[in-house]
Amino acid sequence: MLFGKLLPREGNFFEMFNQHAERIVEASQAFAQLVANYGDVLLREKYNQDVDNAERAADRVTHEVNRVLHQTFITPIDREQIHSLINTMDDVADLFQDSAEAMALYDIRSMTDEIQRLTDLCVKCCERLQAAVKLLEKIADPAVAEAALKTCEEIDRLEGDADRVLRSAMSKLFREENDVRELIKLKAIYELLETITDKCEDVANLIEGVILENS
């Protein structure tokens, strides 16, 4: 009995998930502002830095979750689920930083309608991701579990929308862009942005798994 009392018990994983989701939304909103203000060099630098700051803050939360996980014997959900969830969430934040860096490295001169549309879908996915993560702590309540599953379905639909935008963007790019270098650069950016929605869908799938196993 004494041994059981001495075992490290539940770290506040749900709160850390929420903190990370907030950083993801911050990164998405900063990236959206970067796209919206791309023609202003000073604002571009500012929002680039904001994306970096959000990604670094997300990294710190990820490291803390993994540290606490190693020190905690009894966890609120499966250990592998905690590990997979936080690291896949971190991939989302990383991809915003990768996308912002790629636009600078590839010397993208202006934003296309397709970049703006994909960015908008990325922001919406991240906002729905945050909403789903907030519900995790209370999924023992059937109504909460059902709401979380519906939110995950919304993320799936948004990812499908991003797939369609990407296919349309690629078709237009290969039909209308005569500069091969510009084609290659834009193709890379489009694919990076669509991958953000893919990763959000991966997070949604992990959340669905947590719900089905624990609710």
Backbone as CSV, one residue per row, in Angstrom:
resi,resn,N_x,N_y,N_z,CA_x,CA_y,CA_z,C_x,C_y,C_z
1,MET,0.834,-1.208,0.000,0.000,0.000,0.000,0.865,1.253,0.000
2,LEU,1.903,1.246,0.848,2.807,2.377,0.910,3.511,2.553,-0.427
3,PHE,3.908,1.415,-1.040,4.585,1.471,-2.334,3.701,2.166,-3.372
4,GLY,2.418,1.817,-3.367,1.475,2.431,-4.301,1.376,3.928,-4.091
5,LYS,1.407,4.364,-2.835,1.308,5.800,-2.548,2.555,6.551,-3.010
6,LEU,3.700,5.850,-3.012,4.950,6.497,-3.376,5.157,6.586,-4.889
7,LEU,4.395,5.809,-5.653,4.560,5.819,-7.094,4.143,7.180,-7.677
8,PRO,4.945,7.727,-8.592,4.530,8.967,-9.256,3.235,8.731,-10.025
9,ARG,2.244,9.584,-9.771,0.953,9.390,-10.405,0.735,10.433,-11.505
10,GLU,-0.472,10.538,-11.965,-0.804,11.310,-13.157,-0.152,12.693,-13.198
11,GLY,0.701,12.911,-14.224,1.147,14.262,-14.508,-0.020,14.994,-15.160
12,ASN,0.050,16.310,-15.199,-1.073,17.074,-15.750,-0.983,17.103,-17.278
13,PHE,-1.118,15.921,-17.877,-0.921,15.797,-19.316,-1.977,16.557,-20.119
14,PHE,-3.210,16.531,-19.669,-4.268,17.199,-20.425,-4.028,18.704,-20.496
15,GLU,-3.574,19.279,-19.399,-3.273,20.711,-19.398,-2.113,21.007,-20.351
16,MET,-1.119,20.133,-20.379,0.000,20.344,-21.299,-0.441,20.177,-22.747
17,PHE,-1.344,19.232,-23.008,-1.908,19.117,-24.359,-2.589,20.429,-24.763
18,ASN,-3.348,21.000,-23.822,-4.039,22.262,-24.108,-3.054,23.389,-24.391
19,GLN,-1.985,23.434,-23.602,-0.968,24.461,-23.821,-0.340,24.326,-25.211
20,HIS,-0.063,23.092,-25.598,0.539,22.869,-26.909,-0.425,23.255,-28.022
21,ALA,-1.691,22.878,-27.863,-2.697,23.231,-28.879,-2.807,24.743,-29.031
22,GLU,-2.684,25.480,-27.934,-2.704,26.942,-28.002,-1.526,27.465,-28.825
23,ARG,-0.366,26.851,-28.655,0.804,27.271,-29.424,0.620,26.955,-30.912
24,ILE,-0.026,25.833,-31.211,-0.303,25.492,-32.610,-1.193,26.560,-33.239
25,VAL,-2.241,26.951,-32.529,-3.141,27.980,-33.055,-2.388,29.296,-33.222
26,GLU,-1.536,29.639,-32.271,-0.727,30.851,-32.394,0.144,30.798,-33.647
27,ALA,0.776,29.647,-33.880,1.628,29.490,-35.063,0.803,29.642,-36.340
28,SER,-0.391,29.053,-36.350,-1.240,29.112,-37.547,-1.693,30.544,-37.809
29,GLN,-2.058,31.254,-36.758,-2.527,32.636,-36.932,-1.397,33.565,-37.345
30,ALA,-0.204,33.334,-36.788,0.953,34.142,-37.191,1.305,33.865,-38.650
31,PHE,1.214,32.603,-39.056,1.499,32.270,-40.448,0.470,32.909,-41.378
32,ALA,-0.793,32.891,-40.955,-1.843,33.528,-41.760,-1.577,35.024,-41.917
33,GLN,-1.104,35.668,-40.866,-0.761,37.083,-40.947,0.453,37.296,-41.852
34,LEU,1.389,36.367,-41.808,2.547,36.426,-42.699,2.097,36.409,-44.162
35,VAL,1.180,35.499,-44.468,0.660,35.397,-45.832,-0.108,36.666,-46.211
36,ALA,-0.952,37.144,-45.291,-1.786,38.316,-45.575,-0.964,39.591,-45.769
37,ASN,0.189,39.661,-45.093,1.014,40.885,-45.133,2.353,40.646,-45.830
38,TYR,2.383,39.688,-46.737,3.651,39.256,-47.325,4.355,40.370,-48.100
39,GLY,3.589,41.298,-48.635,4.188,42.372,-49.407,4.926,43.408,-48.573
40,ASP,4.695,43.410,-47.259,5.358,44.347,-46.352,6.530,43.628,-45.691
41,VAL,7.748,44.025,-46.055,8.935,43.300,-45.589,9.049,43.306,-44.070
42,LEU,8.761,44.431,-43.437,8.874,44.522,-41.982,7.845,43.625,-41.289
43,LEU,6.604,43.655,-41.772,5.576,42.789,-41.190,5.881,41.323,-41.469
44,ARG,6.434,41.063,-42.642,6.815,39.688,-42.977,7.827,39.155,-41.967
45,GLU,8.812,39.971,-41.633,9.824,39.562,-40.644,9.197,39.371,-39.270
46,LYS,8.285,40.282,-38.915,7.626,40.189,-37.603,6.856,38.885,-37.475
47,TYR,6.033,38.578,-38.478,5.193,37.384,-38.373,6.011,36.101,-38.547
48,ASN,7.101,36.189,-39.279,8.027,35.062,-39.336,8.566,34.750,-37.948
49,GLN,8.943,35.804,-37.225,9.446,35.625,-35.864,8.361,35.091,-34.945
50,ASP,7.126,35.550,-35.135,6.018,35.052,-34.318,5.794,33.550,-34.536
51,VAL,5.920,33.115,-35.787,5.810,31.675,-36.071,6.918,30.917,-35.350
52,ASP,8.140,31.429,-35.437,9.276,30.788,-34.755,9.045,30.720,-33.246
53,ASN,8.566,31.810,-32.670,8.345,31.846,-31.223,7.298,30.826,-30.793
54,ALA,6.220,30.719,-31.568,5.172,29.755,-31.242,5.690,28.329,-31.360
55,GLU,6.509,28.088,-32.391,7.053,26.732,-32.579,8.004,26.361,-31.443
56,ARG,8.828,27.308,-31.019,9.756,27.027,-29.922,8.988,26.780,-28.619
57,ALA,7.944,27.556,-28.391,7.122,27.349,-27.190,6.449,25.979,-27.229
58,ALA,5.997,25.571,-28.413,5.409,24.233,-28.559,6.440,23.156,-28.284
59,ASP,7.670,23.373,-28.749,8.755,22.417,-28.479,8.983,22.242,-26.985
60,ARG,8.944,23.357,-26.254,9.175,23.276,-24.804,8.086,22.446,-24.126
61,VAL,6.846,22.615,-24.579,5.763,21.811,-24.010,5.971,20.339,-24.336
62,THR,6.373,20.049,-25.566,6.620,18.663,-25.977,7.700,18.025,-25.111
63,HIS,8.791,18.751,-24.909,9.873,18.228,-24.068,9.391,17.981,-22.643
64,GLU,8.551,18.874,-22.128,8.039,18.714,-20.768,7.128,17.497,-20.669
65,VAL,6.279,17.304,-21.662,5.412,16.120,-21.654,6.249,14.846,-21.649
66,ASN,7.239,14.789,-22.505,8.076,13.583,-22.571,8.875,13.388,-21.288
67,ARG,9.307,14.495,-20.671,10.042,14.385,-19.405,9.137,13.843,-18.301
68,VAL,7.944,14.430,-18.182,7.008,13.999,-17.148,6.561,12.565,-17.395
69,LEU,6.398,12.208,-18.656,5.970,10.845,-18.985,6.959,9.812,-18.472
70,HIS,8.245,10.119,-18.583,9.268,9.192,-18.104,9.294,9.088,-16.578
71,GLN,8.753,10.091,-15.900,8.783,10.112,-14.438,7.462,9.684,-13.800
72,THR,6.487,9.391,-14.636,5.146,9.096,-14.127,4.821,7.626,-14.335
73,PHE,4.446,6.967,-13.265,4.159,5.535,-13.334,2.722,5.280,-13.784
74,ILE,1.788,6.054,-13.245,0.373,5.884,-13.580,-0.075,7.078,-14.394
75,THR,-0.507,6.845,-15.627,-0.905,7.915,-16.532,-2.406,7.855,-16.795
76,PRO,-3.040,8.987,-17.146,-4.500,9.013,-17.325,-4.969,8.247,-18.554
77,ILE,-4.121,8.181,-19.575,-4.389,7.364,-20.757,-3.120,6.595,-21.082
78,ASP,-3.187,5.715,-22.047,-2.048,4.871,-22.392,-0.794,5.704,-22.667
79,ARG,0.338,5.244,-22.198,1.591,5.982,-22.346,1.937,6.216,-23.817
80,GLU,1.735,5.184,-24.634,2.044,5.319,-26.052,1.128,6.339,-26.721
81,GLN,-0.125,6.414,-26.251,-1.048,7.415,-26.790,-0.575,8.829,-26.450
82,ILE,-0.108,9.019,-25.226,0.418,10.328,-24.822,1.608,10.707,-25.688
83,HIS,2.519,9.761,-25.848,3.740,10.014,-26.622,3.410,10.333,-28.077
84,SER,2.546,9.535,-28.684,2.191,9.740,-30.087,1.437,11.046,-30.288
85,LEU,0.524,11.343,-29.374,-0.299,12.538,-29.516,0.539,13.805,-29.443
86,ILE,1.387,13.928,-28.422,2.144,15.171,-28.265,3.164,15.341,-29.390
87,ASN,3.751,14.255,-29.840,4.758,14.371,-30.895,4.132,14.651,-32.262
88,THR,2.946,14.121,-32.507,2.259,14.435,-33.759,1.755,15.872,-33.735
89,MET,1.275,16.329,-32.587,0.913,17.741,-32.459,2.128,18.632,-32.727
90,ASP,3.276,18.214,-32.238,4.481,19.020,-32.442,4.862,19.086,-33.916
91,ASP,4.566,18.017,-34.656,4.821,18.033,-36.102,4.035,19.150,-36.778
92,VAL,2.822,19.415,-36.302,1.998,20.481,-36.882,2.693,21.829,-36.712
93,ALA,3.142,22.111,-35.491,3.835,23.376,-35.235,5.112,23.480,-36.068
94,ASP,5.848,22.372,-36.164,7.090,22.367,-36.952,6.822,22.717,-38.416
95,LEU,5.719,22.208,-38.954,5.419,22.426,-40.366,5.104,23.882,-40.679
96,PHE,4.525,24.599,-39.736,4.318,26.035,-39.957,5.668,26.749,-40.058
97,GLN,6.579,26.389,-39.175,7.910,26.977,-39.232,8.602,26.599,-40.546
98,ASP,8.487,25.328,-40.943,9.083,24.877,-42.203,8.519,25.652,-43.388
99,SER,7.217,25.886,-43.379,6.576,26.588,-44.492,7.045,28.041,-44.571
100,ALA,7.110,28.700,-43.409,7.578,30.088,-43.383,9.030,30.179,-43.847
101,GLU,9.865,29.257,-43.385,11.270,29.250,-43.789,11.412,28.973,-45.278
102,ALA,10.595,28.045,-45.791,10.674,27.698,-47.211,10.329,28.899,-48.087
103,MET,9.326,29.683,-47.690,8.961,30.851,-48.486,10.106,31.848,-48.548
104,ALA,10.849,31.983,-47.446,12.000,32.891,-47.433,13.171,32.313,-48.238
105,LEU,13.463,31.033,-48.029,14.598,30.401,-48.707,14.396,30.319,-50.210
106,TYR,13.156,30.061,-50.632,12.867,29.939,-52.058,12.605,31.289,-52.718
107,ASP,12.659,32.345,-51.914,12.439,33.700,-52.420,11.104,33.808,-53.147
108,ILE,10.048,33.349,-52.469,8.705,33.508,-53.014,8.393,34.998,-53.055
109,ARG,7.984,35.492,-54.220,7.809,36.934,-54.393,6.430,37.422,-53.972
110,SER,5.409,36.612,-54.194,4.051,37.037,-53.843,3.204,35.823,-53.534
111,MET,2.110,36.057,-52.814,1.213,34.984,-52.415,0.173,34.717,-53.507
112,THR,-0.085,33.460,-53.793,-1.124,33.095,-54.752,-2.446,32.868,-54.014
113,ASP,-3.524,32.843,-54.772,-4.831,32.537,-54.171,-4.812,31.162,-53.519
114,GLU,-4.074,30.239,-54.132,-4.028,28.871,-53.609,-3.300,28.812,-52.262
115,ILE,-2.245,29.588,-52.103,-1.564,29.647,-50.801,-2.509,30.210,-49.749
116,GLN,-3.248,31.239,-50.110,-4.186,31.851,-49.166,-5.294,30.875,-48.778
117,ARG,-5.816,30.139,-49.749,-6.883,29.175,-49.462,-6.375,28.032,-48.590
118,LEU,-5.196,27.525,-48.897,-4.624,26.438,-48.095,-4.311,26.919,-46.678
119,THR,-3.811,28.145,-46.567,-3.523,28.713,-45.243,-4.792,28.818,-44.414
120,ASP,-5.865,29.283,-45.038,-7.145,29.396,-44.335,-7.618,28.033,-43.826
121,LEU,-7.461,27.010,-44.634,-7.854,25.656,-44.214,-6.947,25.151,-43.083
122,CYS,-5.672,25.500,-43.139,-4.748,25.110,-42.059,-5.175,25.741,-40.733
123,VAL,-5.515,27.023,-40.766,-5.945,27.708,-39.544,-7.203,27.050,-38.988
124,LYS,-8.166,26.780,-39.857,-9.404,26.146,-39.400,-9.137,24.768,-38.804
125,CYS,-8.267,23.990,-39.440,-7.910,22.672,-38.896,-7.310,22.796,-37.498
126,CYS,-6.418,23.769,-37.332,-5.750,23.940,-36.035,-6.733,24.389,-34.959
127,GLU,-7.667,25.220,-35.318,-8.679,25.663,-34.348,-9.573,24.495,-33.925
128,ARG,-9.921,23.632,-34.882,-10.727,22.461,-34.540,-9.897,21.461,-33.732
129,LEU,-8.623,21.362,-34.049,-7.724,20.502,-33.267,-7.697,20.950,-31.811
130,GLN,-7.558,22.252,-31.602,-7.552,22.782,-30.236,-8.857,22.456,-29.519
131,ALA,-9.971,22.589,-30.221,-11.273,22.293,-29.614,-11.376,20.829,-29.220
132,ALA,-10.863,19.932,-30.063,-10.906,18.499,-29.755,-10.019,18.166,-28.557
133,VAL,-8.834,18.766,-28.514,-7.902,18.510,-27.411,-8.501,18.952,-26.079
134,LYS,-9.211,20.071,-26.090,-9.823,20.582,-24.856,-10.820,19.598,-24.250
135,LEU,-11.413,18.771,-25.090,-12.437,17.839,-24.615,-11.866,16.540,-24.066
136,LEU,-10.582,16.291,-24.312,-10.005,14.991,-23.964,-10.160,14.629,-22.489
137,GLU,-9.981,15.619,-21.625,-9.982,15.340,-20.185,-11.334,14.822,-19.696
138,LYS,-12.410,15.111,-20.438,-13.751,14.778,-19.954,-14.469,13.761,-20.841
139,ILE,-13.697,12.953,-21.577,-14.334,12.027,-22.519,-15.051,10.867,-21.832
140,ALA,-14.920,10.746,-20.512,-15.712,9.740,-19.798,-17.202,10.068,-19.883
141,ASP,-17.507,11.339,-20.103,-18.889,11.768,-20.325,-19.245,11.459,-21.774
142,PRO,-20.253,10.619,-22.029,-20.596,10.238,-23.401,-20.879,11.429,-24.309
143,ALA,-21.520,12.468,-23.774,-21.830,13.644,-24.593,-20.553,14.362,-25.027
144,VAL,-19.582,14.433,-24.123,-18.306,15.071,-24.446,-17.548,14.235,-25.470
145,ALA,-17.562,12.923,-25.274,-16.890,12.033,-26.217,-17.476,12.178,-27.617
146,GLU,-18.814,12.257,-27.680,-19.485,12.416,-28.976,-19.116,13.750,-29.620
147,ALA,-19.045,14.808,-28.816,-18.669,16.128,-29.337,-17.232,16.110,-29.871
148,ALA,-16.348,15.430,-29.155,-14.953,15.332,-29.595,-14.856,14.576,-30.911
149,LEU,-15.614,13.488,-31.042,-15.598,12.714,-32.290,-16.113,13.546,-33.463
150,LYS,-17.147,14.348,-33.224,-17.682,15.200,-34.285,-16.655,16.261,-34.701
151,THR,-15.915,16.773,-33.728,-14.871,17.750,-34.039,-13.770,17.113,-34.877
152,CYS,-13.431,15.880,-34.553,-12.437,15.146,-35.349,-12.938,14.928,-36.776
153,GLU,-14.221,14.674,-36.919,-14.804,14.517,-38.257,-14.703,15.817,-39.052
154,GLU,-14.859,16.952,-38.365,-14.720,18.248,-39.028,-13.296,18.420,-39.558
155,ILE,-12.324,17.990,-38.772,-10.930,18.065,-39.217,-10.728,17.201,-40.453
156,ASP,-11.312,16.006,-40.453,-11.219,15.131,-41.620,-11.794,15.814,-42.859
157,ARG,-12.918,16.495,-42.712,-13.538,17.169,-43.853,-12.664,18.327,-44.354
158,LEU,-12.082,19.063,-43.421,-11.204,20.162,-43.817,-9.971,19.646,-44.548
159,GLU,-9.448,18.509,-44.094,-8.297,17.908,-44.778,-8.681,17.503,-46.200
160,GLY,-9.901,16.988,-46.366,-10.386,16.648,-47.698,-10.498,17.884,-48.589
161,ASP,-10.951,18.989,-47.994,-11.015,20.250,-48.740,-9.617,20.683,-49.190
162,ALA,-8.642,20.532,-48.303,-7.266,20.911,-48.639,-6.718,20.027,-49.760
163,ASP,-7.063,18.746,-49.742,-6.660,17.849,-50.829,-7.171,18.354,-52.168
164,ARG,-8.435,18.767,-52.188,-9.027,19.239,-53.441,-8.392,20.547,-53.901
165,VAL,-8.108,21.443,-52.959,-7.433,22.698,-53.315,-6.049,22.404,-53.883
166,LEU,-5.344,21.451,-53.260,-4.004,21.097,-53.739,-4.057,20.544,-55.161
167,ARG,-4.988,19.642,-55.419,-5.082,19.067,-56.768,-5.380,20.152,-57.802
168,SER,-6.302,21.042,-57.462,-6.629,22.140,-58.365,-5.431,23.071,-58.568
169,ALA,-4.712,23.346,-57.474,-3.544,24.231,-57.547,-2.462,23.632,-58.429
170,MET,-2.232,22.336,-58.296,-1.210,21.662,-59.104,-1.595,21.682,-60.574
171,SER,-2.861,21.425,-60.859,-3.329,21.442,-62.238,-3.113,22.818,-62.862
172,LYS,-3.493,23.849,-62.137,-3.322,25.219,-62.633,-1.846,25.560,-62.815
173,LEU,-1.025,25.134,-61.861,0.400,25.443,-61.891,1.057,24.841,-63.128
174,PHE,0.770,23.581,-63.392,1.420,22.911,-64.518,0.851,23.359,-65.868
175,ARG,-0.350,23.900,-65.872,-0.938,24.391,-67.117,-0.518,25.828,-67.427
176,GLU,-0.331,26.647,-66.377,-0.187,28.083,-66.603,1.188,28.656,-66.273
177,GLU,1.987,27.981,-65.435,3.276,28.544,-65.026,4.383,28.114,-65.992
178,ASN,4.956,29.077,-66.697,5.987,28.778,-67.691,7.398,28.796,-67.110
179,ASP,7.566,29.468,-65.978,8.874,29.533,-65.329,9.048,28.279,-64.472
180,VAL,9.967,27.415,-64.878,10.136,26.130,-64.188,10.560,26.325,-62.745
181,ARG,11.419,27.291,-62.494,11.861,27.532,-61.117,10.690,27.959,-60.231
182,GLU,9.845,28.832,-60.763,8.689,29.283,-59.995,7.725,28.125,-59.748
183,LEU,7.570,27.281,-60.749,6.707,26.103,-60.608,7.195,25.210,-59.474
184,ILE,8.487,24.938,-59.445,9.055,24.057,-58.419,8.870,24.660,-57.027
185,LYS,9.093,25.981,-56.910,8.974,26.646,-55.617,7.535,26.609,-55.102
186,LEU,6.608,26.954,-55.957,5.208,26.988,-55.526,4.687,25.583,-55.224
187,LYS,5.098,24.625,-56.020,4.700,23.231,-55.772,5.121,22.799,-54.368
188,ALA,6.344,23.148,-53.986,6.849,22.777,-52.652,6.024,23.436,-51.545
189,ILE,5.673,24.713,-51.729,4.890,25.418,-50.711,3.494,24.825,-50.598
190,TYR,2.850,24.582,-51.730,1.515,23.985,-51.713,1.527,22.657,-50.957
191,GLU,2.517,21.845,-51.246,2.579,20.516,-50.625,2.846,20.609,-49.123
192,LEU,3.680,21.559,-48.717,3.928,21.750,-47.286,2.646,22.136,-46.556
193,LEU,1.892,23.058,-47.143,0.667,23.523,-46.490,-0.373,22.408,-46.419
194,GLU,-0.483,21.627,-47.478,-1.434,20.517,-47.440,-1.008,19.478,-46.408
195,THR,0.301,19.315,-46.218,0.797,18.365,-45.222,0.399,18.786,-43.811
196,ILE,0.274,20.092,-43.567,-0.187,20.556,-42.255,-1.569,19.991,-41.960
197,THR,-2.452,20.041,-42.955,-3.804,19.498,-42.737,-3.752,17.986,-42.575
198,ASP,-2.828,17.322,-43.279,-2.653,15.875,-43.094,-2.279,15.559,-41.645
199,LYS,-1.355,16.349,-41.100,-0.907,16.111,-39.720,-2.025,16.392,-38.727
200,CYS,-2.831,17.413,-39.008,-3.987,17.669,-38.145,-4.937,16.478,-38.171
201,GLU,-5.103,15.886,-39.340,-5.940,14.691,-39.449,-5.332,13.536,-38.658
202,ASP,-3.996,13.417,-38.679,-3.325,12.383,-37.887,-3.616,12.577,-36.401
203,VAL,-3.563,13.831,-35.950,-3.885,14.117,-34.547,-5.329,13.734,-34.256
204,ALA,-6.237,14.082,-35.166,-7.649,13.738,-34.987,-7.839,12.227,-34.888
205,ASN,-7.115,11.477,-35.711,-7.217,10.019,-35.659,-6.715,9.473,-34.325
206,LEU,-5.650,10.066,-33.799,-5.145,9.643,-32.489,-6.153,9.960,-31.392
207,ILE,-6.773,11.131,-31.475,-7.783,11.497,-30.477,-8.970,10.539,-30.544
208,GLU,-9.382,10.193,-31.757,-10.474,9.225,-31.913,-10.107,7.900,-31.245
209,GLY,-8.852,7.466,-31.418,-8.407,6.232,-30.790,-8.450,6.302,-29.273
210,VAL,-8.016,7.452,-28.727,-8.070,7.652,-27.276,-9.523,7.561,-26.787
211,ILE,-10.416,8.207,-27.518,-11.828,8.229,-27.114,-12.416,6.822,-27.145
212,LEU,-12.169,6.112,-28.210,-12.751,4.765,-28.357,-12.217,3.791,-27.302
213,GLU,-11.001,4.001,-26.865,-10.418,3.099,-25.867,-10.709,3.515,-24.428
214,ASN,-11.055,4.778,-24.229,-11.161,5.256,-22.837,-12.510,5.824,-22.442
215,SER,-13.438,5.972,-23.379,-14.716,6.553,-23.009,-15.723,5.464,-22.651
